Every structure is written in C-alpha cells, then in structure tokens.
Amino acid sequence: MVSVLDKKHHAGVIDEVIAPTASQALHTRVPPLATGNHWNCKLLCGDTNRRLLQRQIILYLTDGFGPQLVNNRLLADDFAKNGFKTVIPDYLHGDPIPADALTSPESNFSVPDWVAKHGPERTRPPVDKVIAALVENGVTRFGGTGYCLGVVLLLVSMTKFIDAPAPWRLKARSWQFMVSSGSKVDSFPAGWAAPWQADELAAGGEFIDGPALVVLVQYSDTPVGRYDELGFAPGRRNWNIPKQVATFNYESLPNGSWSLSVSQVGQESNPFFHVTVNQIPVISKVPIPLSTKWFSNMFSYAQPPLPQGPLPEETGTDKWAFFQPTTIGWLHLVDIVPELKAKNEKERKVVGDGVFFPAVVPKGVGMYLGDMQIDLGPSTWKESI
C-alpha cells in the first residue's frame, strides 16, 4: 500500500490554549513589541512584567499574515497587558501574505502558490527550536494559541506522541474502487507517494501490471484516536506505510450520495482528490457479508523500507515489513464518479490531480463497507524481499 495520507497520526493534550476573539477590522496602531534573533529564530515578544511565572508564557503562532500584521501585534500586546509573556516565532521566515493581498482588486496574489512554499518542512523547524529552547531554559509549562495556518502548526508541534505498537484492532467505514494501473512498461503513476520519498521507495523495483485499488477509510476507533486515510494500493513505524497530513471532507448530499474530497492543509477549496459516491437503485440496498479470511494470502502486504521524512514524526525504517490484516464487515456496491478535470483534457475527469494523488479513473462498480472491524497484527521484518 502506498500514498496514504493521514489526517492525524498522533494524539495528546496541549497544556493550555488561549484563543481570544480576533477583530475582522484592520487596525493601524502598532504596539511596542520587542524583536530580535534568539535560538536561531526571529522572534517578537510582548512582555510588560519581567517577573512572570513560567505558567504565564504563551507561544503565539499567527495566521498567514504573520507577526508583521498590526492586528496580530495587537493580540500579542493584549496578552502582555494581561500578564502573559508572549513569544511569537516568525515561522514564515519574513514571507507573510501581504495585508491587502485578499482585498485589493489589483492583487494577483495566489494563496495556493504561497501555501505550497510554506509547508511543514519549512514552517515547523523554527517552532520546534523555540519549544526546545523554552524547555532547556527551565520552562515546564506554557500555553499556546494559533490562528488559521498557525493553529495547525501549533497542534502538531505541541502534541505529545503516543507509542502504539501492533497489534491494532480498529473500527471503521470505507469507500473503495478499482482502477487500471497500467502495464509493465509503465512507471508508478505520478502522485503515488510524496515527492521526497517516491524515488527512494521505487528504487531497485519493477512496476507490476494488474488492477489497483483506491481506498478511503474513516477510522472511528483506534489505539491513537479517530483519523482518516486515503491510499493507492497494487503507520509508518509499525507497517512501513508512508503517510502525510491532509484534510478530509465528507459531505452527505440530499439525494443520498456522498461527496468525498481530500486536500492539503490550508487548501480545502482546492482538493487533490474528489469523487462522488452514488447509490445504485436496488443493488446498493443489498448488504453482502465480507471477510478477508476467506481469501487467505490475497490480502498480504510487503512494504519497502521508508526514508526518514523532514518532520520528526515521519519515521524512517531500514527493513521490509510483511503483514496480513484481516477485515470483516458488510459490503454495498456503489457508483463512483470522478470529479477533477484531467490536465490538458477538457472532457475527461479523474479522481486525483496527478501531483498529490494519481490521476486515475474508477473501473467498474465501487464498494462501501460499513461497520468494518480490522485486525492489524505486528509486521514480520526482513532485510530484503
């Protein structure tokens, strides 16, 4: 299984979050915040009381307009006036969204292009440095507040990781459909894995022809809480499954259909995966029992070693993982309709954008599996296949 995107691969509790209501009006008064370079990271700091207790420190991650926006400085100033030492990392490296980018009729600013240049591999390191430095300087407890892009970064940076070794017993529901994966002369389709790991995962291997499966899973009960996955198949540490964070959207339509889409964090209006799931008259109402135990080794997996990712939670491995999950549940046949326009083709529609997920087309009918119970045992680790 490859190209799995995971909305949340860890869980935990932030010590304290403070989020006042921000005004939508743009202010002009610039508050007196100290600025400078500390811990190899540009910081701004609001502090009206030098004798603050450790519990009165706030890590403030702004929205995409950065600490340069007057409104964001005013919020920091308000925290300081109320007795909180406020630390503001410039995690955007001095490249925020201009204040008039979204309101000026003359602006040609592209939010998707800007977001693409400010992924977690670039924005996360400054925040990690500040948190590590606070701890090194004896700070044992502090609050955090974030807005828009900042709140996503805050949750990832300040969340405690849970070590949850196999076996896992899971409850979920899933939408699945077959696609044509190409022939032996083809390579893996574009978007099958993140760019920084695709070449290494495919190195030394050969693309094998045959049908492929697209799987979207919504987990309701797991050892690490609820999360979602989207996979293209012909937990990193436990099973060598490559994962990246994404935003999942499930919309139940009035006619009984479902609109399912997946996007990069912060780009919800521009999904890289989008399908509509329609009921097939009469046929979709008939439940079909399913147990993968009936198919023996057909559902066995062999996953290659994973390269270490740019983020700490993107764990690298050095051995092949072999495992055989079992699934039981009820299957309903459905119709899967692709919703994204294929590049350079006016009429053809595909399920993925070809960048973050393969631009493939459903083949035949799809499946909806409700009330799934999945047993995902420990992997067998080997040096080679």
VEXGULUM-835619 format. One record per atom (N, C-alpha, C): residue in three letters; x, y, z. Coordinates in steps of 0.2 Angstrom, whole numbers, plus 5000, padded with zeros to 4 digits. Atoms other than C-alpha are relative to their C-alpha. Layout:
N
ALAXYZ
...
END
This chain:
385
MET500449945000
MET500050005000
MET500450065000
VAL499649945001
VAL500750174995
VAL499550065000
SER500349945001
SER500250354995
SER499450015005
VAL500549994995
VAL499250355011
VAL500150075004
LEU499949934997
LEU498850525018
LEU499550005007
ASP500350014994
ASP498350535036
ASP499950075004
LYS500249944997
LYS497450675044
LYS500350015007
LYS499749994993
LYS498150645062
LYS500449935002
HIS499650064998
HIS499550515066
HIS500350005007
HIS499850004993
HIS499750555084
HIS499450045004
ALA500649974996
ALA498650615099
ALA500450025006
GLY499749984994
GLY498950705115
GLY499650065002
VAL500349944997
VAL498550865125
VAL500450065001
ILE499649934999
ILE499151045124
ILE499950025007
ASP500149984993
ASP499451105141
ASP499550065001
GLU500549954999
GLU498451265139
GLU500050044993
VAL500149965006
VAL497651355124
VAL499650065002
ILE500449944999
ILE497051535125
ILE499950034993
ALA500249975006
ALA496151605110
ALA499550055000
PRO500449945000
PRO495351775111
PRO499750014993
THR500349985006
THR494151835098
THR500450064996
ALA499749955004
ALA495051925084
ALA499650054996
SER500449955004
SER494352085076
SER500149994993
GLN499950015007
GLN494052075057
GLN500250074997
ALA499849935003
ALA494452265055
ALA500850005001
LEU499349995000
LEU496252315051
LEU500250065004
HIS499849944996
HIS496952425064
HIS500750034998
THR499449975002
THR498352545062
THR500550025006
ARG499549984994
ARG499152575080
ARG500549945000
VAL499550054999
VAL500752475081
VAL500250005007
PRO499850004993
PRO501052415098
PRO500849995001
PRO499350004999
PRO502852415106
PRO500249935002
LEU499750074999
LEU503452235104
LEU500850004999
ALA499350005001
ALA505252195106
ALA500149954995
THR499950045006
THR506052105091
THR500849985000
GLY499350025001
GLY507752015088
GLY500049934998
ASN499950075002
ASN508551845084
ASN500249975006
HIS499950044994
HIS508551715098
HIS499949934998
TRP500050075001
TRP508851525097
TRP500049994992
ASN500050015008
ASN509251545078
ASN499350014997
CYS500649995003
CYS507551605075
CYS499850075002
LYS500349934999
LYS506751785073
LYS499449995004
LEU500549994995
LEU505651825087
LEU499750075001
LEU500349944997
LEU504451955093
LEU499849985007
CYS500250024994
CYS504051965111
CYS499650065004
GLY500349954996
GLY502752065121
GLY500049985008
ASP499950014993
ASP503152075140
ASP500050065004
THR500149944996
THR502552205152
THR500249995007
ASN499950024993
ASN503052115168
ASN500649954999
ARG499450045000
ARG504852045169
ARG500049955005
ARG500050054995
ARG504451945184
ARG499449955000
LEU500550055002
LEU503251825176
LEU500149935002
LEU499950074998
LEU502951645182
LEU500049964993
GLN499950045006
GLN503351505170
GLN499349994997
ARG500650025003
ARG501551465168
ARG499650064996
GLN500349945004
GLN501151645161
GLN500450014994
ILE499749995007
ILE502151615145
ILE499549974995
ILE500450025005
ILE501151605129
ILE500449994993
LEU499750015007
LEU501851535112
LEU499450024995
TYR500549975004
TYR500851635099
TYR500249994993
LEU499850015007
LEU500851575081
LEU499450034996
THR500449965003
THR500051695070
THR499749974994
ASP500350035006
ASP498951665054
ASP500550024994
GLY499549995005
GLY499751685037
GLY500250074998
PHE499849935001
PHE499851875038
PHE500650015005
GLY499450004996
GLY501251845051
GLY500050055005
PRO500049954995
PRO501851955065
PRO500150074997
GLN500049945003
GLN502052095053
GLN499350045000
LEU500749975000
LEU500152125053
LEU499950045006
VAL500149964994
VAL499652265065
VAL499549965005
ASN500550044996
ASN498152155071
ASN500349955004
ASN499750054996
ASN499252015076
ASN500550035006
ARG499649964994
ARG500452135086
ARG499550025005
LEU500449974994
LEU498952205095
LEU499749945004
LEU500250064996
LEU498352025100
LEU500649995005
ALA499450024996
ALA500151995107
ALA500150065005
ASP499949954996
ASP500152165115
ASP499449995006
ASP500550014995
ASP498452125124
ASP500249945004
PHE499850054996
PHE499151965130
PHE500550025005
ALA499549974995
ALA500652055138
ALA499750055005
LYS500349964995
LYS499552185146
LYS499649965005
ASN500450044995
ASN498552045154
ASN500549955004
GLY499550034996
GLY500151975162
GLY500349944997
PHE499750065003
PHE500751845149
PHE500650024996
LYS499549995004
LYS502451845142
LYS499949964993
THR500350035007
THR502051815123
THR500649994995
VAL499550015004
VAL503351735112
VAL499749984993
ILE500350015007
ILE503051745093
ILE500549994995
PRO499550025005
PRO504151645081
PRO499850034993
ASP500149985007
ASP504251715063
ASP500149944996
TYR499950065003
TYR503951545057
TYR499950004992
LEU500149995007
LEU503551615039
LEU500650034997
HIS499449985002
HIS505351675038
HIS500050074996
GLY500149935003
GLY504851855034
GLY499750004993
ASP500450005006
ASP503751805020
ASP499349995001
PRO500750004998
PRO501951835026
PRO499650014994
ILE500549985005
ILE500351855015
ILE500050085001
PRO500049935000
PRO500352045011
PRO499350025003
ALA500749984997
ALA498952135021
ALA499550014995
ASP500549985005
ASP498052195005
ASP499949944995
ALA499950055005
ALA498352034996
ALA499349974998
LEU500650035001
LEU496551964998
LEU499450054999
THR500549955001
THR495652134997
THR500150054995
SER499949955005
SER496452244984
SER499849974993
PRO500250035006
PRO495652224967
PRO500550004995
GLU499450005004
GLU497352254959
GLU500549945002
SER499550054997
SER498152104969
SER499949944995
ASN500050065003
ASN498651954959
ASN500349945004
PHE499750054996
PHE499251854974
PHE499749945000
SER500250075001
SER499051664973
SER500149975007
VAL499950044994
VAL498651584990
VAL500349934999
PRO499750075000
PRO498951404984
PRO500750004998
ASP499350005001
ASP500651454977
ASP500450025006
TRP499749984993
TRP501051544994
TRP500049945005
VAL500150054995
VAL500451395004
VAL500549944998
ALA499550055002
ALA501551274993
ALA500750015002
LYS499449984998
LYS503051374998
LYS500150005008
HIS500050004992
HIS502651365017
HIS499749945003
GLY500250064998
GLY502451185020
GLY500349995007
PRO499750014993
PRO502851105037
PRO500749995000
GLU499350005000
GLU504551065032
GLU500450065000
ARG499749945000
ARG504951245031
ARG499750045007
THR500349964994
THR503751315045
THR500149975007
ARG500050034994
ARG503951185058
ARG500750015004
PRO499450004996
PRO505851195062
PRO500150065005
PRO499949944996
PRO505851375069
PRO499649995007
VAL500550014994
VAL504351325081
VAL500349955004
ASP499750064996
ASP505251165086
ASP500650035004
LYS499449974997
LYS506851275090
LYS499850045006
VAL500249954995
VAL505851395101
VAL499849955006
ILE500350044995
ILE504951255111
ILE500649965003
ALA499450034997
ALA506651165114
ALA500350055004
ALA499649954996
ALA507451325120
ALA499650025006
LEU500449984994
LEU506051365132
LEU500149945005
VAL499950064996
VAL506151185139
VAL500750005003
GLU499350004998
GLU508051205140
GLU500250055005
ASN500049954995
ASN507851365150
ASN499650005006
GLY500350024994
GLY506851285163
GLY499250015000
VAL500849995000
VAL505051325157
VAL499749934999
THR500350065000
THR504051175161
THR499250004998
ARG500750005002
ARG502351235157
ARG499850074997
PHE500249945004
PHE501651365144
PHE499449994996
GLY500650015004
GLY500151395134
GLY500150024993
GLY500049995007
GLY499851405116
GLY499450034996
THR500649975004
THR498751505104
THR500250004993
GLY499950005007
GLY498651495085
GLY499450024996
TYR500549975004
TYR497651565071
TYR500149974993
CYS500050025007
CYS497251485054
CYS500649954999
LEU499550045002
LEU498851415047
LEU500449985007
GLY499650004993
GLY499651445065
GLY499749945004
VAL500350054995
VAL498351335074
VAL500249934998
VAL499850065002
VAL498851185063
VAL500749985002
LEU499350014998
LEU500651205066
LEU500149995008
LEU500050004993
LEU500351235085
LEU499849935002
LEU500250074997
LEU499351065087
LEU500549954998
VAL499550055001
VAL500750965078
VAL500650015004
SER499449994996
SER502151055087
SER499949985008
MET500050014993
MET501451045105
MET499649945002
THR500450064998
THR500550875104
THR500549955002
LYS499550054997
LYS501350735114
LYS499849944996
PHE500150065005
PHE501650575103
PHE499849945005
ILE500250064997
ILE500850415108
ILE500449944997
ASP499750065002
ASP501850255106
ASP499549945000
ALA500550055000
ALA500650125100
ALA500249944996
PRO499850065004
PRO501449965094
PRO499449954998
ALA500450055002
ALA500549825085
ALA499949955005
PRO500550005005
PRO499349735086
PRO499550065001
TRP500649955000
TRP497949865082
TRP499449974998
ARG500650025002
ARG496149825082
ARG499550064999
LEU500349945002
LEU495149955073
LEU499349994998
LYS500750005002
LYS493350005069
LYS500050064995
ALA500049955005
ALA493050105053
ALA499449994995
ARG500450015006
ARG492050135037
ARG500450024994
SER499649995005
SER492750135020
SER499750014993
TRP500250005007
TRP492450185001
TRP500649974996
GLN499550035004
GLN493450084989
GLN499849994992
PHE500150015007
PHE493650064970
PHE500649984996
MET499450025004
MET494749984957
MET500150054994
VAL499849965005
VAL495750074944
VAL500549964996
SER499550035004
SER496850024929
SER500650035002
SER499349984998
SER498650034935
SER500550004994
GLY499549995005
GLY499450024918
GLY500349934998
SER499750065002
SER500649894911
SER500750005002
LYS499350014997
LYS502449834915
LYS500550054997
VAL499549955003
VAL503249964903
VAL499950075003
ASP500149944996
ASP502450104914
ASP500450005006
SER499749984994
SER503150184929
SER499450015005
PHE500549984996
PHE502250214945
PHE499650074998
PRO500449945002
PRO500850344942
PRO500250065004
ALA499849944996
ALA501350524947
ALA499550015005
GLY500549994994
GLY500650564964
GLY499949945005
TRP500150064996
TRP500850394971
TRP500350005007
ALA499749984994
ALA501950454985
ALA500350075000
ALA499749934999
ALA502650614992
ALA500650014996
PRO499449995005
PRO504050684980
PRO500649985004
TRP499450014996
TRP505350674994
TRP500249925001
GLN499850074998
GLN505150484996
GLN499849954994
ALA500250045006
ALA504450424979
ALA500649964997
ASP499450035003
ASP506150394971
ASP500349955004
GLU499750054995
GLU506850304986
GLU499649945001
LEU500450064999
LEU505350194988
LEU500049954994
ALA500150035006
ALA505350144970
ALA500749974998
ALA499350015003
ALA507250124968
ALA500149925001
GLY499850075000
GLY507849944963
GLY499449964999
GLY500650045001
GLY506049884960
GLY499750014993
GLU500350005006
GLU504949854945
GLU499350005001
PHE500749994999
PHE503249914942
PHE499649934997
ILE500350065002
ILE502049754940
ILE499350024998
ASP500749985003
ASP500449774929
ASP499549965004
GLY500650034997
GLY498749724935
GLY499650065003
PRO500549954997
PRO497249814944
PRO500350035006
ALA499849974994
ALA497549934958
ALA499450025004
LEU500549984996
LEU496449994972
LEU500150065003
VAL500049944996
VAL496050164979
VAL499549995006
VAL500450014994
VAL495450154997
VAL500050075004
LEU500149954995
LEU494750295008
LEU499749975006
VAL500250034994
VAL494550245026
VAL499950065006
GLN500149954994
GLN493750345041
GLN500049955006
TYR499950044994
TYR494350265057
TYR499650035006
SER500449974994
SER493150285072
SER500349985007
ASP499750034994
ASP494150185085
ASP500649974998
THR499450035001
THR495950155085
THR500450025007
PRO499649994994
PRO497350155098
PRO500350075001
VAL499749935000
VAL497850335093
VAL499450054999
GLY500649965002
GLY496050405091
GLY499850004993
ARG500350005007
ARG495050445076
ARG500550034995
TYR499749975006
TYR495850485059
TYR499849974994
ASP500350025006
ASP495650465041
ASP500649984995
GLU499450025004
GLU496750385027
GLU499749994993
LEU500150005007
LEU496750395008
LEU500649964997
GLY499450045003
GLY497850254999
GLY499949984993
PHE499950035007
PHE498350194982
PHE500449945001
ALA499750064998
ALA498750014983
ALA500049954994
PRO500050065004
PRO499349874969
PRO500149955005
GLY499549984995
GLY500850185052
GLY500749994998
ARG499350005002
ARG502550215046
ARG500449955004
ARG499550044996
ARG503450135061
ARG499849935001
ASN500250074999
ASN502349985063
ASN499949964994
TRP500250045006
TRP501949935045
TRP500450044994
ASN499749975006
ASN503050045033
ASN499650044996
ILE500549965004
ILE501550145027
ILE500250074999
PRO499949935001
PRO502050315020
PRO499450045001
LYS500649964998
LYS500950455027
LYS500250075000
GLN499949924999
GLN500750645026
GLN499350025002
VAL500749974997
VAL499450755035
VAL499650034994
ALA500549975005
ALA497950805024
ALA499450025004
THR500649994997
THR496250875027
THR499449964996
PHE500550045003
PHE494750765024
PHE499350035000
ASN500749985000
ASN492950815019
ASN499549954998
TYR500550055002
TYR491450705019
TYR499350045000
GLU500649965001
GLU489850785013
GLU499449964998
SER500650045002
SER488150695013
SER499550044996
LEU500549965004
LEU487050754999
LEU499349985001
PRO500750014999
PRO485150774999
PRO499849944997
ASN500350065004
ASN484950634986
ASN500349935003
GLY499850064997
GLY485850504997
GLY500749994998
SER499350015002
SER487550524988
SER500550035005
TRP499449974996
TRP489250574996
TRP500550034996
SER499549975003
SER490450694991
SER500750005004
LEU499450014996
LEU492250644997
LEU500650044997
SER499449975003
SER493750754995
SER500650005005
VAL499449994996
VAL495550775002
VAL500450054997
SER499649945003
SER496650925001
SER500650015005
GLN499449984996
GLN498250995008
GLN499750045006
VAL500249954994
VAL498051085025
VAL500150074998
GLY500049935002
GLY497551265022
GLY499850014993
GLN500350005007
GLN496951225004
GLN499449964999
GLU500650045000
GLU495251155007
GLU499650014994
SER500349985006
SER494551244992
SER500349974994
ASN499650035006
ASN495751154980
ASN500249935002
PRO499850074998
PRO495650974984
PRO500449964994
PHE499650045005
PHE496950854976
PHE499649934998
PHE500450065001
PHE495650704977
PHE499350025001
HIS500849994999
HIS493750714974
HIS499649964996
VAL500550045003
VAL492450594970
VAL499350015003
THR500750014997
THR490550574972
THR499849935000
VAL500250074999
VAL489850414978
VAL499250004999
ASN500850005001
ASN488050374971
ASN499849935001
GLN500450064999
GLN486850244976
GLN499849974993
ILE500350045005
ILE486450104963
ILE499349985002
PRO500750024998
PRO484550084963
PRO500049925001
VAL500150074998
VAL484049924972
VAL500749965002
ILE499450044999
ILE485849844971
ILE500350035006
SER499749984994
SER486549964984
SER499749995006
LYS500450024993
LYS485249914997
LYS500249935002
VAL499950074998
VAL485849734997
VAL500750005003
PRO499450014997
PRO487149705010
PRO500449934999
ILE499650075002
ILE488549575006
ILE500549995005
PRO499550024995
PRO489549495020
PRO500750004997
LEU499350005002
LEU491449515019
LEU500449985005
SER499550014996
SER492849435027
SER500749984996
THR499450015003
THR494649445021
THR500349935002
LYS499750074998
LYS495049275030
LYS499849954994
TRP500250045006
TRP494149195015
TRP500549994995
PHE499650005006
PHE495449245003
PHE500849995002
SER499350034998
SER497049185013
SER500550064999
ASN499449955001
ASN498649275007
ASN499850054994
MET500149955005
MET497749384994
MET500150075002
PHE500049944997
PHE497749525006
PHE500750015004
SER499349994997
SER499649515011
SER500350064998
TYR499649945002
TYR500749665011
TYR500749995001
ALA499250004999
ALA502649685008
ALA500250074999
GLN499949935001
GLN503149865011
GLN500750015001
PRO499249985000
PRO504949935007
PRO500150045006
PRO499849964995
PRO505950025020
PRO499850084998
LEU500249935001
LEU505450215022
LEU500650045001
PRO499549954998
PRO506650355021
PRO499750055005
GLN500249964994
GLN506650475036
GLN499750074996
GLY500349945003
GLY505450625032
GLY500350065003
PRO499749934997
PRO505850815035
PRO499750015007
LEU500349994993
LEU504750805051
LEU500149945005
PRO499850064995
PRO505150705067
PRO499549945000
GLU500550065000
GLU503550605066
GLU500049964994
GLU500050045006
GLU503950545048
GLU500649955001
THR499550044998
THR504950405055
THR500349964994
GLY499650045005
GLY506250315044
GLY500149935002
THR499950074998
THR506450125044
THR500549974995
ASP499450025004
ASP507850015037
ASP499949924998
LYS500150075002
LYS506949845034
LYS499350004996
TRP500650015003
TRP505549775024
TRP499549985005
ALA500550024995
ALA503849755033
ALA499549954996
PHE500550055003
PHE502749595029
PHE499450005005
PHE500650004995
PHE500949595037
PHE499449984996
GLN500650025003
GLN499249525033
GLN499450025005
PRO500649984996
PRO497749625040
PRO499449964999
THR500650035001
THR496049545042
THR499450055001
THR500549965000
THR494449635039
THR499349965000
ILE500650035001
ILE492649585042
ILE499550065000
GLY500549955001
GLY491049695038
GLY499549984995
TRP500550005005
TRP489649725026
TRP500250044994
LEU499849975006
LEU489949775008
LEU499350024996
HIS500549975005
HIS488749884997
HIS500350024994
LEU499849975006
LEU489049914979
LEU499750074998
VAL500249935001
VAL489050094974
VAL500350024993
ASP499749975006
ASP489450204959
ASP500550065002
ILE499549954998
ILE491050314960
ILE500150044994
VAL499949955006
VAL491150474949
VAL500550045002
PRO499549964999
PRO492750564947
PRO499850074999
GLU500249935000
GLU492650754950
GLU500550054998
LEU499449955002
LEU494350834945
LEU500149994992
LYS499949995007
LYS494650894927
LYS500749974999
ALA499350025002
ALA496150804919
ALA500450054997
LYS499649955002
LYS497550914915
LYS500149994992
ASN500050005007
ASN497550964896
ASN499549964997
GLU500650045003
GLU495950864893
GLU499450045002
LYS500649964998
LYS494350964893
LYS499449965002
GLU500650044998
GLU493050824895
GLU500249945005
ARG499850064996
ARG494050684904
ARG500050025008
LYS499949984993
LYS493850684923
LYS500349945004
VAL499650054996
VAL494950594936
VAL499950015007
VAL500149994992
VAL495050564955
VAL500550045003
GLY499449964997
GLY496750644958
GLY500350054996
ASP499849955004
ASP497650794952
ASP500749984997
GLY499350025003
GLY499250694947
GLY500650035003
VAL499449974997
VAL500350784959
VAL500049975007
PHE500050034993
PHE499750734977
PHE499649945000
PHE500350075001
PHE498750584971
PHE499949994993
PRO500050025007
PRO498750484955
PRO499350024996
ALA500649985004
ALA497550554941
ALA499749944996
VAL500350065002
VAL496650384939
VAL499350014999
VAL500750005002
VAL494950344933
VAL499749935003
PRO500350064997
PRO493750214943
PRO499849954994
LYS500150055005
LYS493550054934
LYS499449955003
GLY500550044997
GLY491849964937
GLY499750035006
VAL500449984994
VAL490749974952
VAL500550015006
GLY499649994994
GLY491450034969
GLY499749975006
MET500350034994
MET491149974987
MET500050055005
TYR500149964993
TYR490550055003
TYR500049945005
LEU500050054995
LEU491049955018
LEU499850035007
GLY500249974994
GLY490150005034
GLY500149955006
ASP499950044994
ASP490449945052
ASP500649954999
MET499550045001
MET492149875047
MET500449985007
GLN499550014994
GLN493249785061
GLN500649974997
ILE499450015003
ILE495049775056
ILE500549985006
ASP499450024995
ASP496449675065
ASP500650004996
LEU499349995004
LEU498149735060
LEU500549985005
GLY499550034996
GLY499449625068
GLY500750034999
PRO499349985001
PRO501349655070
PRO500349984994
SER499750025006
SER502449655055
SER500649955001
THR499450045000
THR503749525051
THR500550044996
TRP499549965003
TRP505349625047
TRP500649964997
LYS499550045004
LYS506649565034
LYS500450054997
GLU499549965004
GLU508249635026
GLU499850024993
SER500250005007
SER507549605009
SER499449964998
ILE500650035002
ILE506049544999
ILE500249934997
END
